Amino acid sequence: MVSWVCSYFQHLTQTLLLELIIYEAIAGIGASIGIPIFTVAAQNAVTKRDLGVVTSSTMYFRFIGGVIGLAVLGVIVNMTLKLNLQYNQSH
């Protein structure tokens, strides 16, 4: 999937593949730094009694966000592929 995204955006914007890899690495590092910070911040905002609830809730909503994001990206990829196939068949 990552290689497809790299090749697709490289084709659209004529950027270097190394540049795209660097951008993706920066985004991945930023996300991996943010995940534990949000969890700890949520845990510090509640009492000890509700610690398990808030921890599981943050994980639940993180997974739900991933599912929705994956569904949206899947629609975009499928529609782009369909339009490109139709364009290539007509020309």
PDB file of N, CA, C and O in Angstrom, chain B, residues numbered from 101:
ATOM      1  N   MET B 101       0.820  -1.188   0.000  1.00  0.00           N
ATOM      2  CA  MET B 101       0.000   0.000   0.000  1.00  0.00           C
ATOM      3  C   MET B 101       0.866   1.254   0.000  1.00  0.00           C
ATOM      4  O   MET B 101       0.613   2.192  -0.756  1.00  0.00           O
ATOM      5  N   VAL B 102       1.881   1.265   0.846  1.00  0.00           N
ATOM      6  CA  VAL B 102       2.748   2.442   0.928  1.00  0.00           C
ATOM      7  C   VAL B 102       3.460   2.670  -0.396  1.00  0.00           C
ATOM      8  O   VAL B 102       3.610   3.812  -0.831  1.00  0.00           O
ATOM      9  N   SER B 103       3.898   1.601  -1.037  1.00  0.00           N
ATOM     10  CA  SER B 103       4.587   1.765  -2.314  1.00  0.00           C
ATOM     11  C   SER B 103       3.644   2.306  -3.382  1.00  0.00           C
ATOM     12  O   SER B 103       4.063   3.088  -4.236  1.00  0.00           O
ATOM     13  N   TRP B 104       2.377   1.901  -3.345  1.00  0.00           N
ATOM     14  CA  TRP B 104       1.413   2.429  -4.302  1.00  0.00           C
ATOM     15  C   TRP B 104       1.199   3.919  -4.071  1.00  0.00           C
ATOM     16  O   TRP B 104       1.172   4.698  -5.024  1.00  0.00           O
ATOM     17  N   VAL B 105       1.048   4.317  -2.814  1.00  0.00           N
ATOM     18  CA  VAL B 105       0.854   5.729  -2.499  1.00  0.00           C
ATOM     19  C   VAL B 105       2.058   6.542  -2.959  1.00  0.00           C
ATOM     20  O   VAL B 105       1.902   7.623  -3.528  1.00  0.00           O
ATOM     21  N   CYS B 106       3.260   6.022  -2.714  1.00  0.00           N
ATOM     22  CA  CYS B 106       4.475   6.717  -3.148  1.00  0.00           C
ATOM     23  C   CYS B 106       4.497   6.877  -4.661  1.00  0.00           C
ATOM     24  O   CYS B 106       4.767   7.967  -5.166  1.00  0.00           O
ATOM     25  N   SER B 107       4.215   5.801  -5.386  1.00  0.00           N
ATOM     26  CA  SER B 107       4.278   5.878  -6.840  1.00  0.00           C
ATOM     27  C   SER B 107       3.166   6.756  -7.402  1.00  0.00           C
ATOM     28  O   SER B 107       3.371   7.451  -8.397  1.00  0.00           O
ATOM     29  N   TYR B 108       1.997   6.732  -6.780  1.00  0.00           N
ATOM     30  CA  TYR B 108       0.885   7.540  -7.262  1.00  0.00           C
ATOM     31  C   TYR B 108       1.176   9.034  -7.090  1.00  0.00           C
ATOM     32  O   TYR B 108       1.003   9.817  -8.024  1.00  0.00           O
ATOM     33  N   PHE B 109       1.616   9.420  -5.892  1.00  0.00           N
ATOM     34  CA  PHE B 109       1.895  10.830  -5.661  1.00  0.00           C
ATOM     35  C   PHE B 109       3.146  11.284  -6.400  1.00  0.00           C
ATOM     36  O   PHE B 109       3.265  12.456  -6.757  1.00  0.00           O
ATOM     37  N   GLN B 110       4.063  10.383  -6.628  1.00  0.00           N
ATOM     38  CA  GLN B 110       5.238  10.735  -7.407  1.00  0.00           C
ATOM     39  C   GLN B 110       4.809  11.053  -8.845  1.00  0.00           C
ATOM     40  O   GLN B 110       5.322  11.979  -9.473  1.00  0.00           O
ATOM     41  N   HIS B 111       3.870  10.274  -9.340  1.00  0.00           N
ATOM     42  CA  HIS B 111       3.358  10.505 -10.696  1.00  0.00           C
ATOM     43  C   HIS B 111       2.591  11.832 -10.782  1.00  0.00           C
ATOM     44  O   HIS B 111       2.721  12.565 -11.762  1.00  0.00           O
ATOM     45  N   LEU B 112       1.800  12.134  -9.761  1.00  0.00           N
ATOM     46  CA  LEU B 112       1.000  13.362  -9.785  1.00  0.00           C
ATOM     47  C   LEU B 112       1.843  14.615  -9.639  1.00  0.00           C
ATOM     48  O   LEU B 112       1.625  15.597 -10.348  1.00  0.00           O
ATOM     49  N   THR B 113       2.793  14.591  -8.738  1.00  0.00           N
ATOM     50  CA  THR B 113       3.500  15.822  -8.402  1.00  0.00           C
ATOM     51  C   THR B 113       4.919  15.869  -8.934  1.00  0.00           C
ATOM     52  O   THR B 113       5.594  16.888  -8.784  1.00  0.00           O
ATOM     53  N   GLN B 114       5.388  14.802  -9.545  1.00  0.00           N
ATOM     54  CA  GLN B 114       6.750  14.736 -10.074  1.00  0.00           C
ATOM     55  C   GLN B 114       7.798  14.968  -8.984  1.00  0.00           C
ATOM     56  O   GLN B 114       8.845  15.564  -9.238  1.00  0.00           O
ATOM     57  N   THR B 115       7.510  14.495  -7.773  1.00  0.00           N
ATOM     58  CA  THR B 115       8.481  14.616  -6.701  1.00  0.00           C
ATOM     59  C   THR B 115       9.366  13.377  -6.684  1.00  0.00           C
ATOM     60  O   THR B 115       9.034  12.346  -7.269  1.00  0.00           O
ATOM     61  N   LEU B 116      10.470  13.498  -6.018  1.00  0.00           N
ATOM     62  CA  LEU B 116      11.390  12.376  -5.915  1.00  0.00           C
ATOM     63  C   LEU B 116      10.857  11.340  -4.945  1.00  0.00           C
ATOM     64  O   LEU B 116      10.183  11.677  -3.972  1.00  0.00           O
ATOM     65  N   LEU B 117      11.159  10.083  -5.210  1.00  0.00           N
ATOM     66  CA  LEU B 117      10.714   9.009  -4.331  1.00  0.00           C
ATOM     67  C   LEU B 117      11.345   9.154  -2.949  1.00  0.00           C
ATOM     68  O   LEU B 117      10.684   8.904  -1.941  1.00  0.00           O
ATOM     69  N   LEU B 118      12.594   9.547  -2.891  1.00  0.00           N
ATOM     70  CA  LEU B 118      13.262   9.742  -1.611  1.00  0.00           C
ATOM     71  C   LEU B 118      12.568  10.835  -0.800  1.00  0.00           C
ATOM     72  O   LEU B 118      12.456  10.724   0.421  1.00  0.00           O
ATOM     73  N   GLU B 119      12.109  11.871  -1.460  1.00  0.00           N
ATOM     74  CA  GLU B 119      11.400  12.946  -0.769  1.00  0.00           C
ATOM     75  C   GLU B 119      10.098  12.436  -0.160  1.00  0.00           C
ATOM     76  O   GLU B 119       9.759  12.789   0.969  1.00  0.00           O
ATOM     77  N   LEU B 120       9.376  11.615  -0.896  1.00  0.00           N
ATOM     78  CA  LEU B 120       8.136  11.045  -0.366  1.00  0.00           C
ATOM     79  C   LEU B 120       8.403  10.128   0.816  1.00  0.00           C
ATOM     80  O   LEU B 120       7.647  10.131   1.787  1.00  0.00           O
ATOM     81  N   ILE B 121       9.470   9.344   0.742  1.00  0.00           N
ATOM     82  CA  ILE B 121       9.816   8.453   1.853  1.00  0.00           C
ATOM     83  C   ILE B 121      10.162   9.264   3.090  1.00  0.00           C
ATOM     84  O   ILE B 121       9.782   8.890   4.199  1.00  0.00           O
ATOM     85  N   ILE B 122      10.868  10.355   2.918  1.00  0.00           N
ATOM     86  CA  ILE B 122      11.217  11.206   4.060  1.00  0.00           C
ATOM     87  C   ILE B 122       9.963  11.799   4.681  1.00  0.00           C
ATOM     88  O   ILE B 122       9.838  11.822   5.905  1.00  0.00           O
ATOM     89  N   TYR B 123       9.029  12.280   3.861  1.00  0.00           N
ATOM     90  CA  TYR B 123       7.777  12.836   4.388  1.00  0.00           C
ATOM     91  C   TYR B 123       6.972  11.779   5.150  1.00  0.00           C
ATOM     92  O   TYR B 123       6.416  12.067   6.210  1.00  0.00           O
ATOM     93  N   GLU B 124       6.910  10.578   4.618  1.00  0.00           N
ATOM     94  CA  GLU B 124       6.168   9.515   5.296  1.00  0.00           C
ATOM     95  C   GLU B 124       6.837   9.116   6.597  1.00  0.00           C
ATOM     96  O   GLU B 124       6.153   8.811   7.574  1.00  0.00           O
ATOM     97  N   ALA B 125       8.153   9.114   6.628  1.00  0.00           N
ATOM     98  CA  ALA B 125       8.875   8.793   7.858  1.00  0.00           C
ATOM     99  C   ALA B 125       8.615   9.855   8.923  1.00  0.00           C
ATOM    100  O   ALA B 125       8.417   9.527  10.093  1.00  0.00           O
ATOM    101  N   ILE B 126       8.615  11.115   8.525  1.00  0.00           N
ATOM    102  CA  ILE B 126       8.342  12.194   9.479  1.00  0.00           C
ATOM    103  C   ILE B 126       6.922  12.077  10.028  1.00  0.00           C
ATOM    104  O   ILE B 126       6.701  12.252  11.226  1.00  0.00           O
ATOM    105  N   ALA B 127       5.968  11.782   9.158  1.00  0.00           N
ATOM    106  CA  ALA B 127       4.583  11.622   9.607  1.00  0.00           C
ATOM    107  C   ALA B 127       4.445  10.423  10.550  1.00  0.00           C
ATOM    108  O   ALA B 127       3.727  10.499  11.547  1.00  0.00           O
ATOM    109  N   GLY B 128       5.123   9.330  10.243  1.00  0.00           N
ATOM    110  CA  GLY B 128       5.061   8.152  11.106  1.00  0.00           C
ATOM    111  C   GLY B 128       5.691   8.392  12.463  1.00  0.00           C
ATOM    112  O   GLY B 128       5.164   7.954  13.486  1.00  0.00           O
ATOM    113  N   ILE B 129       6.825   9.092  12.472  1.00  0.00           N
ATOM    114  CA  ILE B 129       7.478   9.399  13.752  1.00  0.00           C
ATOM    115  C   ILE B 129       6.599  10.331  14.575  1.00  0.00           C
ATOM    116  O   ILE B 129       6.469  10.154  15.786  1.00  0.00           O
ATOM    117  N   GLY B 130       6.002  11.313  13.932  1.00  0.00           N
ATOM    118  CA  GLY B 130       5.125  12.238  14.652  1.00  0.00           C
ATOM    119  C   GLY B 130       3.915  11.540  15.246  1.00  0.00           C
ATOM    120  O   GLY B 130       3.513  11.835  16.371  1.00  0.00           O
ATOM    121  N   ALA B 131       3.339  10.624  14.502  1.00  0.00           N
ATOM    122  CA  ALA B 131       2.178   9.888  15.021  1.00  0.00           C
ATOM    123  C   ALA B 131       2.579   8.972  16.165  1.00  0.00           C
ATOM    124  O   ALA B 131       1.849   8.851  17.149  1.00  0.00           O
ATOM    125  N   SER B 132       3.730   8.327  16.047  1.00  0.00           N
ATOM    126  CA  SER B 132       4.139   7.399  17.107  1.00  0.00           C
ATOM    127  C   SER B 132       4.539   8.135  18.378  1.00  0.00           C
ATOM    128  O   SER B 132       4.445   7.573  19.469  1.00  0.00           O
ATOM    129  N   ILE B 133       4.981   9.378  18.259  1.00  0.00           N
ATOM    130  CA  ILE B 133       5.276  10.171  19.455  1.00  0.00           C
ATOM    131  C   ILE B 133       3.979  10.638  20.104  1.00  0.00           C
ATOM    132  O   ILE B 133       3.891  10.707  21.330  1.00  0.00           O
ATOM    133  N   GLY B 134       2.982  10.954  19.303  1.00  0.00           N
ATOM    134  CA  GLY B 134       1.738  11.503  19.826  1.00  0.00           C
ATOM    135  C   GLY B 134       0.845  10.499  20.529  1.00  0.00           C
ATOM    136  O   GLY B 134       0.123  10.869  21.455  1.00  0.00           O
ATOM    137  N   ILE B 135       0.872   9.250  20.121  1.00  0.00           N
ATOM    138  CA  ILE B 135      -0.043   8.245  20.678  1.00  0.00           C
ATOM    139  C   ILE B 135       0.130   8.073  22.185  1.00  0.00           C
ATOM    140  O   ILE B 135      -0.865   8.145  22.906  1.00  0.00           O
ATOM    141  N   PRO B 136       1.338   7.849  22.699  1.00  0.00           N
ATOM    142  CA  PRO B 136       1.451   7.702  24.154  1.00  0.00           C
ATOM    143  C   PRO B 136       1.153   9.000  24.911  1.00  0.00           C
ATOM    144  O   PRO B 136       0.669   8.959  26.043  1.00  0.00           O
ATOM    145  N   ILE B 137       1.437  10.141  24.299  1.00  0.00           N
ATOM    146  CA  ILE B 137       1.170  11.416  24.968  1.00  0.00           C
ATOM    147  C   ILE B 137      -0.325  11.603  25.177  1.00  0.00           C
ATOM    148  O   ILE B 137      -0.750  12.031  26.250  1.00  0.00           O
ATOM    149  N   PHE B 138      -1.132  11.287  24.160  1.00  0.00           N
ATOM    150  CA  PHE B 138      -2.583  11.426  24.297  1.00  0.00           C
ATOM    151  C   PHE B 138      -3.140  10.453  25.330  1.00  0.00           C
ATOM    152  O   PHE B 138      -4.054  10.797  26.079  1.00  0.00           O
ATOM    153  N   THR B 139      -2.598   9.256  25.373  1.00  0.00           N
ATOM    154  CA  THR B 139      -3.067   8.269  26.344  1.00  0.00           C
ATOM    155  C   THR B 139      -2.752   8.716  27.765  1.00  0.00           C
ATOM    156  O   THR B 139      -3.616   8.651  28.640  1.00  0.00           O
ATOM    157  N   VAL B 140      -1.532   9.165  28.002  1.00  0.00           N
ATOM    158  CA  VAL B 140      -1.143   9.620  29.340  1.00  0.00           C
ATOM    159  C   VAL B 140      -1.928  10.866  29.737  1.00  0.00           C
ATOM    160  O   VAL B 140      -2.324  11.003  30.895  1.00  0.00           O
ATOM    161  N   ALA B 141      -2.155  11.769  28.796  1.00  0.00           N
ATOM    162  CA  ALA B 141      -2.937  12.970  29.105  1.00  0.00           C
ATOM    163  C   ALA B 141      -4.364  12.603  29.500  1.00  0.00           C
ATOM    164  O   ALA B 141      -4.918  13.185  30.433  1.00  0.00           O
ATOM    165  N   ALA B 142      -4.950  11.662  28.811  1.00  0.00           N
ATOM    166  CA  ALA B 142      -6.309  11.224  29.164  1.00  0.00           C
ATOM    167  C   ALA B 142      -6.318  10.525  30.526  1.00  0.00           C
ATOM    168  O   ALA B 142      -7.248  10.709  31.310  1.00  0.00           O
ATOM    169  N   GLN B 143      -5.290   9.728  30.807  1.00  0.00           N
ATOM    170  CA  GLN B 143      -5.228   9.042  32.100  1.00  0.00           C
ATOM    171  C   GLN B 143      -5.038  10.026  33.241  1.00  0.00           C
ATOM    172  O   GLN B 143      -5.567   9.813  34.332  1.00  0.00           O
ATOM    173  N   ASN B 144      -4.299  11.088  33.011  1.00  0.00           N
ATOM    174  CA  ASN B 144      -4.089  12.080  34.066  1.00  0.00           C
ATOM    175  C   ASN B 144      -5.303  12.951  34.307  1.00  0.00           C
ATOM    176  O   ASN B 144      -5.378  13.625  35.334  1.00  0.00           O
ATOM    177  N   ALA B 145      -6.250  12.955  33.392  1.00  0.00           N
ATOM    178  CA  ALA B 145      -7.427  13.812  33.518  1.00  0.00           C
ATOM    179  C   ALA B 145      -8.545  13.171  34.336  1.00  0.00           C
ATOM    180  O   ALA B 145      -9.534  13.838  34.640  1.00  0.00           O
ATOM    181  N   VAL B 146      -8.416  11.902  34.696  1.00  0.00           N
ATOM    182  CA  VAL B 146      -9.496  11.220  35.413  1.00  0.00           C
ATOM    183  C   VAL B 146      -8.986  10.683  36.750  1.00  0.00           C
ATOM    184  O   VAL B 146      -7.786  10.657  37.024  1.00  0.00           O
ATOM    185  N   THR B 147      -9.933  10.261  37.557  1.00  0.00           N
ATOM    186  CA  THR B 147      -9.564   9.674  38.845  1.00  0.00           C
ATOM    187  C   THR B 147      -9.047   8.254  38.643  1.00  0.00           C
ATOM    188  O   THR B 147      -9.200   7.666  37.573  1.00  0.00           O
ATOM    189  N   LYS B 148      -8.438   7.723  39.682  1.00  0.00           N
ATOM    190  CA  LYS B 148      -7.861   6.380  39.588  1.00  0.00           C
ATOM    191  C   LYS B 148      -8.953   5.340  39.326  1.00  0.00           C
ATOM    192  O   LYS B 148      -8.703   4.318  38.687  1.00  0.00           O
ATOM    193  N   ARG B 149     -10.134   5.599  39.809  1.00  0.00           N
ATOM    194  CA  ARG B 149     -11.251   4.666  39.638  1.00  0.00           C
ATOM    195  C   ARG B 149     -11.629   4.510  38.156  1.00  0.00           C
ATOM    196  O   ARG B 149     -12.031   3.425  37.736  1.00  0.00           O
ATOM    197  N   ASP B 150     -11.503   5.574  37.369  1.00  0.00           N
ATOM    198  CA  ASP B 150     -11.907   5.557  35.968  1.00  0.00           C
ATOM    199  C   ASP B 150     -10.736   5.346  35.013  1.00  0.00           C
ATOM    200  O   ASP B 150     -10.883   5.543  33.807  1.00  0.00           O
ATOM    201  N   LEU B 151      -9.598   4.957  35.524  1.00  0.00           N
ATOM    202  CA  LEU B 151      -8.395   4.825  34.705  1.00  0.00           C
ATOM    203  C   LEU B 151      -8.550   3.779  33.598  1.00  0.00           C
ATOM    204  O   LEU B 151      -8.139   4.022  32.463  1.00  0.00           O
ATOM    205  N   GLY B 152      -9.126   2.642  33.904  1.00  0.00           N
ATOM    206  CA  GLY B 152      -9.320   1.588  32.909  1.00  0.00           C
ATOM    207  C   GLY B 152     -10.301   1.996  31.818  1.00  0.00           C
ATOM    208  O   GLY B 152     -10.121   1.671  30.644  1.00  0.00           O
ATOM    209  N   VAL B 153     -11.344   2.717  32.231  1.00  0.00           N
ATOM    210  CA  VAL B 153     -12.357   3.157  31.271  1.00  0.00           C
ATOM    211  C   VAL B 153     -11.762   4.133  30.269  1.00  0.00           C
ATOM    212  O   VAL B 153     -12.001   4.016  29.067  1.00  0.00           O
ATOM    213  N   VAL B 154     -10.983   5.102  30.762  1.00  0.00           N
ATOM    214  CA  VAL B 154     -10.439   6.099  29.851  1.00  0.00           C
ATOM    215  C   VAL B 154      -9.350   5.495  28.963  1.00  0.00           C
ATOM    216  O   VAL B 154      -9.211   5.897  27.808  1.00  0.00           O
ATOM    217  N   THR B 155      -8.592   4.557  29.470  1.00  0.00           N
ATOM    218  CA  THR B 155      -7.566   3.920  28.652  1.00  0.00           C
ATOM    219  C   THR B 155      -8.204   3.097  27.537  1.00  0.00           C
ATOM    220  O   THR B 155      -7.777   3.172  26.385  1.00  0.00           O
ATOM    221  N   SER B 156      -9.210   2.325  27.871  1.00  0.00           N
ATOM    222  CA  SER B 156      -9.872   1.527  26.838  1.00  0.00           C
ATOM    223  C   SER B 156     -10.647   2.409  25.865  1.00  0.00           C
ATOM    224  O   SER B 156     -10.742   2.084  24.681  1.00  0.00           O
ATOM    225  N   SER B 157     -11.195   3.505  26.339  1.00  0.00           N
ATOM    226  CA  SER B 157     -11.913   4.415  25.445  1.00  0.00           C
ATOM    227  C   SER B 157     -10.983   5.069  24.444  1.00  0.00           C
ATOM    228  O   SER B 157     -11.337   5.199  23.272  1.00  0.00           O
ATOM    229  N   THR B 158      -9.794   5.486  24.881  1.00  0.00           N
ATOM    230  CA  THR B 158      -8.863   6.092  23.931  1.00  0.00           C
ATOM    231  C   THR B 158      -8.435   5.081  22.878  1.00  0.00           C
ATOM    232  O   THR B 158      -8.317   5.424  21.701  1.00  0.00           O
ATOM    233  N   MET B 159      -8.202   3.850  23.287  1.00  0.00           N
ATOM    234  CA  MET B 159      -7.828   2.818  22.313  1.00  0.00           C
ATOM    235  C   MET B 159      -8.987   2.523  21.363  1.00  0.00           C
ATOM    236  O   MET B 159      -8.787   2.363  20.160  1.00  0.00           O
ATOM    237  N   TYR B 160     -10.193   2.453  21.909  1.00  0.00           N
ATOM    238  CA  TYR B 160     -11.365   2.171  21.090  1.00  0.00           C
ATOM    239  C   TYR B 160     -11.559   3.237  20.022  1.00  0.00           C
ATOM    240  O   TYR B 160     -11.752   2.914  18.850  1.00  0.00           O
ATOM    241  N   PHE B 161     -11.509   4.501  20.416  1.00  0.00           N
ATOM    242  CA  PHE B 161     -11.722   5.571  19.454  1.00  0.00           C
ATOM    243  C   PHE B 161     -10.557   5.698  18.477  1.00  0.00           C
ATOM    244  O   PHE B 161     -10.752   6.134  17.343  1.00  0.00           O
ATOM    245  N   ARG B 162      -9.367   5.330  18.893  1.00  0.00           N
ATOM    246  CA  ARG B 162      -8.229   5.306  17.967  1.00  0.00           C
ATOM    247  C   ARG B 162      -8.448   4.247  16.894  1.00  0.00           C
ATOM    248  O   ARG B 162      -8.181   4.485  15.716  1.00  0.00           O
ATOM    249  N   PHE B 163      -8.933   3.081  17.299  1.00  0.00           N
ATOM    250  CA  PHE B 163      -9.199   2.020  16.324  1.00  0.00           C
ATOM    251  C   PHE B 163     -10.364   2.370  15.412  1.00  0.00           C
ATOM    252  O   PHE B 163     -10.320   2.083  14.215  1.00  0.00           O
ATOM    253  N   ILE B 164     -11.409   2.988  15.964  1.00  0.00           N
ATOM    254  CA  ILE B 164     -12.547   3.414  15.147  1.00  0.00           C
ATOM    255  C   ILE B 164     -12.100   4.446  14.112  1.00  0.00           C
ATOM    256  O   ILE B 164     -12.522   4.398  12.957  1.00  0.00           O
ATOM    257  N   GLY B 165     -11.246   5.377  14.531  1.00  0.00           N
ATOM    258  CA  GLY B 165     -10.704   6.353  13.590  1.00  0.00           C
ATOM    259  C   GLY B 165      -9.897   5.696  12.489  1.00  0.00           C
ATOM    260  O   GLY B 165      -9.962   6.113  11.332  1.00  0.00           O
ATOM    261  N   GLY B 166      -9.130   4.661  12.845  1.00  0.00           N
ATOM    262  CA  GLY B 166      -8.376   3.935  11.833  1.00  0.00           C
ATOM    263  C   GLY B 166      -9.276   3.212  10.850  1.00  0.00           C
ATOM    264  O   GLY B 166      -8.994   3.186   9.652  1.00  0.00           O
ATOM    265  N   VAL B 167     -10.343   2.633  11.340  1.00  0.00           N
ATOM    266  CA  VAL B 167     -11.284   1.926  10.471  1.00  0.00           C
ATOM    267  C   VAL B 167     -11.960   2.895   9.511  1.00  0.00           C
ATOM    268  O   VAL B 167     -12.090   2.608   8.321  1.00  0.00           O
ATOM    269  N   ILE B 168     -12.387   4.035  10.024  1.00  0.00           N
ATOM    270  CA  ILE B 168     -13.037   5.027   9.164  1.00  0.00           C
ATOM    271  C   ILE B 168     -12.043   5.584   8.150  1.00  0.00           C
ATOM    272  O   ILE B 168     -12.373   5.746   6.975  1.00  0.00           O
ATOM    273  N   GLY B 169     -10.823   5.876   8.608  1.00  0.00           N
ATOM    274  CA  GLY B 169      -9.802   6.370   7.697  1.00  0.00           C
ATOM    275  C   GLY B 169      -9.471   5.370   6.612  1.00  0.00           C
ATOM    276  O   GLY B 169      -9.297   5.746   5.453  1.00  0.00           O
ATOM    277  N   LEU B 170      -9.383   4.098   6.973  1.00  0.00           N
ATOM    278  CA  LEU B 170      -9.105   3.050   5.995  1.00  0.00           C
ATOM    279  C   LEU B 170     -10.244   2.925   4.989  1.00  0.00           C
ATOM    280  O   LEU B 170     -10.003   2.721   3.799  1.00  0.00           O
ATOM    281  N   ALA B 171     -11.474   3.047   5.459  1.00  0.00           N
ATOM    282  CA  ALA B 171     -12.619   2.966   4.545  1.00  0.00           C
ATOM    283  C   ALA B 171     -12.617   4.131   3.558  1.00  0.00           C
ATOM    284  O   ALA B 171     -12.872   3.942   2.369  1.00  0.00           O
ATOM    285  N   VAL B 172     -12.333   5.323   4.047  1.00  0.00           N
ATOM    286  CA  VAL B 172     -12.291   6.496   3.160  1.00  0.00           C
ATOM    287  C   VAL B 172     -11.161   6.348   2.153  1.00  0.00           C
ATOM    288  O   VAL B 172     -11.350   6.614   0.966  1.00  0.00           O
ATOM    289  N   LEU B 173      -9.987   5.925   2.614  1.00  0.00           N
ATOM    290  CA  LEU B 173      -8.862   5.735   1.700  1.00  0.00           C
ATOM    291  C   LEU B 173      -9.167   4.642   0.672  1.00  0.00           C
ATOM    292  O   LEU B 173      -8.780   4.759  -0.490  1.00  0.00           O
ATOM    293  N   GLY B 174      -9.848   3.600   1.090  1.00  0.00           N
ATOM    294  CA  GLY B 174     -10.236   2.543   0.149  1.00  0.00           C
ATOM    295  C   GLY B 174     -11.165   3.047  -0.933  1.00  0.00           C
ATOM    296  O   GLY B 174     -11.030   2.665  -2.095  1.00  0.00           O
ATOM    297  N   VAL B 175     -12.109   3.900  -0.566  1.00  0.00           N
ATOM    298  CA  VAL B 175     -13.018   4.482  -1.555  1.00  0.00           C
ATOM    299  C   VAL B 175     -12.240   5.350  -2.541  1.00  0.00           C
ATOM    300  O   VAL B 175     -12.467   5.283  -3.749  1.00  0.00           O
ATOM    301  N   ILE B 176     -11.322   6.164  -2.022  1.00  0.00           N
ATOM    302  CA  ILE B 176     -10.526   7.036  -2.888  1.00  0.00           C
ATOM    303  C   ILE B 176      -9.674   6.214  -3.848  1.00  0.00           C
ATOM    304  O   ILE B 176      -9.612   6.518  -5.039  1.00  0.00           O
ATOM    305  N   VAL B 177      -9.022   5.184  -3.342  1.00  0.00           N
ATOM    306  CA  VAL B 177      -8.175   4.336  -4.191  1.00  0.00           C
ATOM    307  C   VAL B 177      -9.013   3.640  -5.254  1.00  0.00           C
ATOM    308  O   VAL B 177      -8.629   3.620  -6.423  1.00  0.00           O
ATOM    309  N   ASN B 178     -10.147   3.071  -4.868  1.00  0.00           N
ATOM    310  CA  ASN B 178     -10.988   2.362  -5.826  1.00  0.00           C
ATOM    311  C   ASN B 178     -11.556   3.287  -6.894  1.00  0.00           C
ATOM    312  O   ASN B 178     -11.599   2.923  -8.069  1.00  0.00           O
ATOM    313  N   MET B 179     -11.992   4.479  -6.499  1.00  0.00           N
ATOM    314  CA  MET B 179     -12.532   5.424  -7.482  1.00  0.00           C
ATOM    315  C   MET B 179     -11.438   5.923  -8.418  1.00  0.00           C
ATOM    316  O   MET B 179     -11.673   6.081  -9.616  1.00  0.00           O
ATOM    317  N   THR B 180     -10.245   6.173  -7.885  1.00  0.00           N
ATOM    318  CA  THR B 180      -9.134   6.611  -8.727  1.00  0.00           C
ATOM    319  C   THR B 180      -8.744   5.528  -9.710  1.00  0.00           C
ATOM    320  O   THR B 180      -8.500   5.802 -10.885  1.00  0.00           O
ATOM    321  N   LEU B 181      -8.687   4.311  -9.234  1.00  0.00           N
ATOM    322  CA  LEU B 181      -8.349   3.188 -10.105  1.00  0.00           C
ATOM    323  C   LEU B 181      -9.398   3.015 -11.194  1.00  0.00           C
ATOM    324  O   LEU B 181      -9.061   2.811 -12.361  1.00  0.00           O
ATOM    325  N   LYS B 182     -10.655   3.097 -10.817  1.00  0.00           N
ATOM    326  CA  LYS B 182     -11.734   2.949 -11.792  1.00  0.00           C
ATOM    327  C   LYS B 182     -11.669   4.038 -12.857  1.00  0.00           C
ATOM    328  O   LYS B 182     -11.792   3.751 -14.048  1.00  0.00           O
ATOM    329  N   LEU B 183     -11.473   5.291 -12.434  1.00  0.00           N
ATOM    330  CA  LEU B 183     -11.401   6.394 -13.395  1.00  0.00           C
ATOM    331  C   LEU B 183     -10.185   6.272 -14.303  1.00  0.00           C
ATOM    332  O   LEU B 183     -10.275   6.556 -15.498  1.00  0.00           O
ATOM    333  N   ASN B 184      -9.048   5.852 -13.750  1.00  0.00           N
ATOM    334  CA  ASN B 184      -7.846   5.682 -14.570  1.00  0.00           C
ATOM    335  C   ASN B 184      -8.011   4.540 -15.563  1.00  0.00           C
ATOM    336  O   ASN B 184      -7.554   4.642 -16.702  1.00  0.00           O
ATOM    337  N   LEU B 185      -8.654   3.459 -15.149  1.00  0.00           N
ATOM    338  CA  LEU B 185      -8.878   2.346 -16.071  1.00  0.00           C
ATOM    339  C   LEU B 185      -9.823   2.754 -17.194  1.00  0.00           C
ATOM    340  O   LEU B 185      -9.600   2.394 -18.350  1.00  0.00           O
ATOM    341  N   GLN B 186     -10.875   3.501 -16.869  1.00  0.00           N
ATOM    342  CA  GLN B 186     -11.806   3.970 -17.895  1.00  0.00           C
ATOM    343  C   GLN B 186     -11.110   4.934 -18.858  1.00  0.00           C
ATOM    344  O   GLN B 186     -11.342   4.885 -20.066  1.00  0.00           O
ATOM    345  N   TYR B 187     -10.272   5.795 -18.332  1.00  0.00           N
ATOM    346  CA  TYR B 187      -9.555   6.747 -19.190  1.00  0.00           C
ATOM    347  C   TYR B 187      -8.571   6.042 -20.111  1.00  0.00           C
ATOM    348  O   TYR B 187      -8.454   6.385 -21.287  1.00  0.00           O
ATOM    349  N   ASN B 188      -7.862   5.049 -19.567  1.00  0.00           N
ATOM    350  CA  ASN B 188      -6.884   4.321 -20.378  1.00  0.00           C
ATOM    351  C   ASN B 188      -7.549   3.434 -21.438  1.00  0.00           C
ATOM    352  O   ASN B 188      -6.977   3.227 -22.508  1.00  0.00           O
ATOM    353  N   GLN B 189      -8.730   2.916 -21.160  1.00  0.00           N
ATOM    354  CA  GLN B 189      -9.426   2.098 -22.143  1.00  0.00           C
ATOM    355  C   GLN B 189      -9.986   2.948 -23.278  1.00  0.00           C
ATOM    356  O   GLN B 189     -10.082   2.486 -24.415  1.00  0.00           O
ATOM    357  N   SER B 190     -10.351   4.184 -22.972  1.00  0.00           N
ATOM    358  CA  SER B 190     -10.934   5.023 -24.021  1.00  0.00           C
ATOM    359  C   SER B 190      -9.858   5.652 -24.909  1.00  0.00           C
ATOM    360  O   SER B 190     -10.170   6.143 -25.994  1.00  0.00           O
ATOM    361  N   HIS B 191      -8.615   5.644 -24.470  1.00  0.00           N
ATOM    362  CA  HIS B 191      -7.542   6.259 -25.276  1.00  0.00           C
ATOM    363  C   HIS B 191      -6.604   5.238 -25.772  1.00  0.00           C
ATOM    364  O   HIS B 191      -5.641   5.568 -26.464  1.00  0.00           O
TER     365      HIS B 191
END
